[in-house]
Amino acid sequence: MLNKKSKVVLSILITLLFLVSGISMAAYQPTREYEGTTISYYSFPHGPDYNRNLKKVLDKFKELTGIEVEITMLSWGEGNRNILSAIAAGDAPDVMYTTPSRALPIITFGDNVIEPLDDYIDKELKEEIVFNEALENYKFGGTTYALGHYGDPHQFAANLDVLRESGVEESYIEKMTNPDKKWTWDDWIYMMEKATRDTNGDGNIDQWGLSYPGGANNASPFLHFYWNTGGKVVDTEGNIGIGGEETLLVLKFFEEMLNKGLLIDGVANMSASESDNAVFESKSAFNYTFPPEIYIARDESGEELPEVVPVYPPESPTGKRGSFFAWNGVMMSARSENKGAAWELIKYLTISDEYKEMIAKATGKLTPVTTESDIQELIKEEYRGLLNIALDASSRGWYLRHEPAHPASGRIVRAYNSAVQNVLSGNMNAEEATNWLKEEAKAAVEEVE
């Protein structure tokens, strides 16, 4: 067994061999310095292909570094509570998967909870990064607490087969798929009205305008609509935007869809996976997001799929064409006894070719080192549209936002999901839900301050 000094020397010699031989080096350069170390990693799921292939990628990480990674896969709804419970019990994982809305409640949970990463991030790592947002999204109060490692653009999905079979004119489809044209919320209502119908003649509606996970407590579904208006949730200083004019516009939009019967049956209690699958089963013309992992899994199973595509963001009543591009991140426990090994895993998940290729093929998403040529080579043509639309929207300067980043974010996410659910179930009208949400957001910020 090599001692620590020998492992470092061997790593340097391997690097020099690559340099003098002219062989191109991968972005991630492994070290055997922490061989024999075992670290824990709390992650979140992105569909069966991701979950299965993540284990293979981490096996490769062990082969390269000698570091064993024990994975715990959390649920999106309860994951942050699991992490906070582990921290409170003194059993925090070495590395944690996070998002901007999930990160700050953990960072501010107590003193010395999450390790600042600025002293770990060197010039070489910065030079590998293609998407600078992956570095900037987790800088709170001037300190970097996580690195973005999973670029997740969110665009609305349209089932073009459903729309065409329902009599929607091609001009409307072109508006959604051509960035030089625009479609509006009024266009959206028109198309959903056409699509909501009885398709088999039994007298019952069996196809609807929109599927939406009204029963889920995920951060993103409501934000797809809210950020389309240019609305702000809450910033790091506690300035609250939610509960204002943009919130009322979105909740009135949901109220209109509900009153016209355009929302899929059972929408108030629908899960995210049920909503995602509904658009591929032609039960809905639109879904709140385009999920490449669902597309990939169904396609690879040999299923004949309808033409479901991501579409450019509509122009909202405020004149904004906002969309949602999240950089999910990885952060390190400040109480980890294996910080060197934990940092190696964070680097590997951020800049390695293995992880980049895995998520490109399994989910159609990005890492910070994904290039344009990677998108063309690694991501199937059928799944490439989501990235192309997101990057095109970004290049046009359209309003792009990320998840709310404040210690009160967790409670605010639960509050806006409750407000939507109350509208969808008919318990509140749009005005009542907006006013209630405004007070809840204010109370959430005051509670943590």
Protein Blocks (a to p, Z undefined) as FASTA:
>chain_A
ZZfklmmmmmmmmmmmmmmnopacdfbdcdfklgoiacddddddebjklmmmmmmmmmmm
mmmnopacddddddfklmmmmmmmmmmnopacfbdcddfklmmmmmmnpghkbccfklmm
cfklmmmpmblmlmmmmcgghiafbdcfbdcdddddddfklmmmnopafklmmmmmmmkb
ccdfklmmmmmmmmnccfkonopafbdfbdcdfkbccfklmmmmmmmnopafbdfkopaf
ehplmlmmmmmmmmmmmmnopacghklmccfklmmmmmmnopafbdfbdcfklmmmmmmn
opacdddddddddddfkopacdddddddddddfkbcblmlmmmmmmmmmmgmklmmmmmm
mnopacfkbcfklmmmmpcfklmmmmmmmmmmmmnopacddddddfklmmmmmmmmmmmm
mmmnopacfklmmmmmmmmmmmmmmmmZZ
